[in-house]
């Protein structure tokens, strides 16, 4: 579970709309939270939601089985 379940910035019960609304209300650059991904599968278990420059960005957090690590964004060819 990447140890996120006990962190203040983990929003376990937030869906995408709730997370975006909360960050728009914060109206502070750099505000963020982690939520369960809508598709909720083992390869992309979480989404990083960030407020920056009056916009909210949803960035997938994916799990790389071969290294047992997490990475941001979609997989790219030749990725290290």
N, C-alpha and C positions, 0 to 999 in steps of 0.2 A: 504493500500500500504506500510505499515511498515515505512513510512517516508523516503524511500531511494531515491525517484526521484529527490531530490534537492542536493544530496551529490555528491562531486567530484569523488568519486570512483564508482559511479553507471554508468554503460555503457549501456544505454537504447537501443542503436541501434547495439550493438555488438552481433554477433553470436559466437559460440564456437571457430571457427578458428580465427576470428579477435581478440578475447580476448586472446587466447593463443599466437598469434603472437605478440601482444602488450607487453605481459609480458616477452616473450623471448627477445624482444628488450630491455626491461628495465634491464634484466640480474642482478636483485638485489633481494636477498633473502628477503622474506617477502612482496614483491610487491603483490598487490591483487586488484581485482575489483569484483563487483557484476553485473551479467547480468541476463536478463530474461532467464528462462529455455527454452530449445528447445521445450519441450512438452507443456509448458505454461498452466498449469491448476492450480486451486485454492489450491490444496494440495501440489504442489511443484512449487511455482511461480518463484523462483530465484535459481541461482547457484553462489556459491563463487568460484572464480578462483584465485589460489595462486601459486606464483613462489617460489620454494624452492629447493636448491641443484641441480640447472640446470634442473629442471623438473617443469611442470605445472600440477596442480591438479584441477579437477573440482569436487566440493563438493556440493551435493544438499542441498538446504535450503527448508525445508518443513514447512507447516503451520499445527499446531495442533488445530483443531476446538474446542475441549473440554476445552482447557486452553486459547485459543486465543493468542498463542505464536508461535514463530518460533524456529526451531531446525535444527542443522546440521546433515547431513548424513541420511541414511535409518533408518526407525523405527526398534527397537529391542524389542523382547518380554520382558516383565517385566520392560520396560523403565519408568523412573520417569521424 
